[in-house]
Amino acid sequence: MNLLILLGIMVAVGVLVMPAGLVVNTGLLTRNARSEFFNRFSSTPTYYQRLAMTIQSNRDQENYRWLGSVPRMREWGNGRLAQGLRSESFDVTNLKYEATLEVDRDEISDDQTGQIKIRVGELAQRAATHKDYLIAQLLINGATSGYLCYDGGVYFNTTHSSGASGNQNNALTFTAAAATKTTAECRGALQAAIAAMLSYLDDQGEPMVYSPSGMVALVPPSMFTPMAEAASAAIIGGTTNVLAGLCEVIPFPWLTAGTTWYLCKTDGVVKPFAFQDREAIEFRSLAEDSEEEFKREKYLFGVRARYNMAYAYWQYCVRTVFSN
């Protein structure tokens, strides 16, 4: 084959010939970058699907009338007794998010180690885990003024009340002997958090949580080992651990307060959080033959999406702070 024809084919498929004769496939033409992004995006482990119910949105803002509780079955008596939604409500406005990489054309020509392709992969990982990050921010700020749930109070509150529920507390403290938490202390805190969640009542005075299934502990990385042992060890301190296998422990890297962790129930119809999805993630580029390349010799690779994360059932999330 004619050498010039061969070189033309190689350039067309994204293969560059280096001056020293080394042939390098950078994989950074638009179609390859898009493929690299979505392959990495779809293979990145995320947890928001378990922690948040997904609600499809078709406008800028959605209003949620609080569902209250489904009425308990009753004897027919004089006929049906219909119950509507409770008066509490809240609005969730969709937000727009983006992230963009700028790459110099010469960087692509000189890239012999795939570093730019790696950056596209990292962009995909950051985009995929962004919803987990948003949940972490809701957790961290859950006791802060302005971070309200459906009952008008902050999400982690010692005086939640709705209808016939009475005052209820999902902001617990647990006394520990020292800054470094032991497995036994973590087991005690886990036991107290599960007991609290099982005791919550709905607005009709009925139990909210029927069983300790679907429990997930979100912990700072520094607490992962003792909490994982507390949730899985068959024997702790010579005593049978009745909590073994009851709860999954997940280290959430955005949780940096080493004294605070969160217990979530994830198998309900409603979940601790609500993910409002307006426009799914999209990947676009201004690369070869674009105006950016012609004027500035820059390639742009960017992602965009519209959604938001909000609080749902506070009864399905307990915060525990270790105190000394």
Secondary structure, 3 states (H helix, E strand, C coil): CCHHHHHHHHHHCCEEECCCCCEEECCCCHHHHHHHHHHHHHHCCCCHHHHEEEEECCCCEEEEECCCCCCCCCCCCCCCCCCCCCCCEEEEECEEEEEEEEEEHHHHHHCCCCHHHHHHHHHHHHHHCHHHHHHHHHHHCCCCCCCECCCCCECCCCCECCCCCCCECCEEEEECCCCCCCHHHHHHHHHHHHHHHHCCECCCCCECCCCCCCEEEEECHHHHHHHHHHHHCCEECCEECCCCCCEEEEECCCCCCCCEEEEEECCCCCCCEEEEEEEEEEEEEECCCCHHHHHHCEEEEEEEEEEEEEECCHHHEEEEEEEC
